[in-house]
Amino acid sequence: MTNSNFPHDSKNQPGGTQSPKSFGTEAKGKVQDLASDVSQKAQDVASDVASKAKHLAADVSQKAQDTASAAVDKTNEGISTVGQKMSSLAGTIRETAPHNRLGPIAETVADNLQAGGQYLQGHNLEAMGKDVTDMVRQYPVPSVLLGLGIGCLLGMALSRR
């Protein structure tokens, strides 16, 4: 007796019909193949997404580094410009300083401005950071006290607003 609900396959049975058991085995194999294909495609998609994410992260990282580098360059240019202005102001003070009792005080101010201006012109942000670090290491207690004092002043100034 043949069942018309099952596909006909002359290879499996002599009468040209497939038994329910062989049909189930064949269906199971096809489902497994389909699941394997879907799994492989999902892995390929996940791998592709991960690769694109890596490239995007690398691009973002590079752009952030470029932006930071440009900001440091602009800051260094600004620091040098401030140094030039300080040196110029020192020259102006020397030229216009009175020649009375205030003359030596004006000269000291001009000398300090000149020295500060030359320092700013000759050092970049990284070198100044190293100098500050060295100073803090050399004078730790005064550095902490100075930091606390500045913090208190900023706190009081901001709380009054």
C-alpha positions as CSV (number, residue, x, y, z in Angstrom):
1,M,0.0,0.0,0.0
2,T,1.4,3.4,-0.9
3,N,0.7,6.6,0.9
4,S,0.1,9.5,-1.4
5,N,1.2,12.0,1.3
6,F,4.9,11.1,0.9
7,P,6.9,12.0,-2.2
8,H,7.7,9.4,-4.6
9,D,11.3,8.3,-5.0
10,S,12.0,5.1,-6.9
11,K,15.5,4.8,-5.3
12,N,14.2,4.1,-1.8
13,Q,11.6,1.4,-2.4
14,P,10.8,-0.9,-5.2
15,G,7.3,0.4,-5.6
16,G,8.5,4.0,-6.2
17,T,7.3,5.4,-2.9
18,Q,9.4,6.5,0.0
19,S,8.8,5.1,3.5
20,P,7.9,7.5,6.3
21,K,11.2,6.6,8.0
22,S,13.4,7.4,5.1
23,F,11.4,10.6,4.4
24,G,12.0,11.7,8.0
25,T,15.7,11.0,7.7
26,E,15.9,12.9,4.4
27,A,14.0,15.9,5.9
28,K,16.2,15.8,8.9
29,G,19.3,15.9,6.7
30,K,17.9,18.8,4.7
31,V,17.0,20.8,7.9
32,Q,20.5,20.2,9.2
33,D,22.1,21.4,6.0
34,L,19.8,24.4,6.0
35,A,20.7,25.2,9.6
36,S,24.4,24.7,8.9
37,D,24.1,27.2,5.9
38,V,22.3,29.7,8.0
39,S,24.8,29.3,10.8
40,Q,27.7,29.8,8.4
41,K,26.1,32.9,6.9
42,A,25.5,34.3,10.3
43,Q,29.1,33.7,11.2
44,D,30.2,35.4,7.9
45,V,28.0,38.4,8.6
46,A,29.2,38.7,12.2
47,S,32.8,38.5,11.0
48,D,32.2,41.1,8.4
49,V,30.5,43.4,11.0
50,A,33.4,42.9,13.4
51,S,35.9,43.7,10.7
52,K,34.0,46.9,9.7
53,A,33.8,47.9,13.4
54,K,37.6,47.4,13.8
55,H,38.3,49.6,10.8
56,L,35.8,52.2,12.0
57,A,37.4,52.2,15.4
58,A,40.8,52.6,13.9
59,D,39.6,55.5,11.8
60,V,38.0,57.2,14.8
61,S,41.1,56.6,16.8
62,Q,43.3,58.1,14.1
63,K,41.0,61.1,13.7
64,A,41.1,61.7,17.5
65,Q,44.9,61.5,17.5
66,D,45.0,64.0,14.5
67,T,42.6,66.3,16.3
68,A,44.6,66.1,19.6
69,S,47.9,66.7,17.7
70,A,46.4,69.7,15.9
71,A,45.1,71.1,19.3
72,V,48.6,70.7,20.8
73,D,50.1,72.4,17.9
74,K,47.7,75.3,18.2
75,T,48.3,75.5,21.9
76,N,52.1,75.6,21.4
77,E,51.6,78.4,18.8
78,G,49.5,80.3,21.3
79,I,52.0,79.9,24.1
80,S,54.8,81.1,21.8
81,T,52.7,84.1,20.8
82,V,52.0,84.9,24.5
83,G,55.8,84.7,25.1
84,Q,56.4,87.1,22.2
85,K,53.9,89.6,23.6
86,M,55.4,89.3,27.1
87,S,58.8,90.1,25.7
88,S,57.4,93.0,23.7
89,L,55.7,94.3,26.9
90,A,59.0,94.1,28.8
91,G,60.6,96.3,26.1
92,T,57.8,98.8,26.3
93,I,58.1,98.9,30.1
94,R,61.8,99.5,29.9
95,E,61.3,102.4,27.4
96,T,58.6,104.1,29.3
97,A,59.7,103.5,32.9
98,P,60.2,106.5,35.0
99,H,63.7,107.4,36.2
100,N,62.8,108.0,39.8
101,R,62.4,105.5,42.7
102,L,60.0,103.4,40.6
103,G,62.6,102.9,37.9
104,P,64.3,99.9,39.5
105,I,61.0,98.3,40.2
106,A,59.9,98.7,36.6
107,E,63.2,97.3,35.5
108,T,62.7,94.2,37.7
109,V,59.1,93.7,36.3
110,A,60.5,94.1,32.8
111,D,63.3,91.6,33.5
112,N,60.8,89.0,34.8
113,L,58.4,89.6,31.9
114,Q,61.3,89.1,29.5
115,A,62.5,85.9,31.2
116,G,58.9,84.5,31.2
117,G,58.4,85.5,27.6
118,Q,61.6,83.8,26.5
119,Y,60.7,80.7,28.5
120,L,57.3,80.5,26.8
121,Q,58.8,81.0,23.4
122,G,61.4,78.3,23.9
123,H,59.2,75.6,25.5
124,N,56.3,73.7,24.2
125,L,53.4,72.2,26.3
126,E,55.2,68.9,26.8
127,A,58.4,70.6,28.1
128,M,56.4,72.8,30.5
129,G,54.5,69.8,31.8
130,K,57.9,68.1,32.5
131,D,59.1,71.2,34.2
132,V,56.0,71.3,36.5
133,T,56.4,67.7,37.3
134,D,60.0,68.2,38.2
135,M,59.1,71.2,40.4
136,V,56.4,69.2,42.2
137,R,58.9,66.4,42.8
138,Q,61.5,68.8,44.1
139,Y,59.1,70.7,46.3
140,P,56.1,68.4,47.2
141,V,54.8,70.1,50.3
142,P,54.7,73.6,48.9
143,S,53.2,72.2,45.7
144,V,50.3,70.5,47.6
145,L,49.7,73.7,49.7
146,L,49.7,75.8,46.5
147,G,47.2,73.4,44.9
148,L,45.0,73.6,48.0
149,G,45.2,77.3,48.0
150,I,44.3,77.6,44.4
151,G,41.4,75.1,44.9
152,C,40.0,77.1,47.8
153,L,40.2,80.4,45.8
154,L,38.5,78.8,42.8
155,G,35.8,77.3,45.1
156,M,35.1,80.6,46.8
157,A,35.0,82.4,43.5
158,L,32.6,79.9,41.9
159,S,30.3,79.7,44.9
160,R,29.7,83.5,44.9
161,R,28.1,83.4,41.5
